[in-house]
Amino acid sequence: MKIRHYKIEDRQGLGKLDSLDWEKHFKKYLEDIECPFVDSSKLNQLEWLLQYAIKLEYSDNGESSSVLICFEIIYSYFTFLCDYCVQ
C-alpha cells in the first residue's frame, strides 16, 4: 500500500498492522488525508482509500497510467482489507 502523504520516516506506525497503536496511526492518517469516513465502517474507509489511490495514480500519470497499475493498487488494498477486517 502506498502511503505517499507522509515522509518515509513518518510511515512506520502504519506499517505495523499487529501493533497495539496501529488503529490510532490509521485514524490519524485518515484525518490527515481528509477522508470523510474517519468514524465510519472499515469497509467505507477502505473503499474511499482505494478510490483515492487510483485518483492519485491517474493524476500523477494521466492517460499513460496503465490498467496494470490500477490492478496492482486494487490487489494491494484487497490484501490490506483481508488483514484489516480480520482484526
Secondary structure, 3 states (H helix, E strand, C coil): CCCCCCCHHHCHHHHCCCCCCHHHHHHHHHHHCCCCCCCCCHHHHHHHHHHHHHHHHHHHHHHHCCHHHHHHHHHHHHHHHHHHHHC
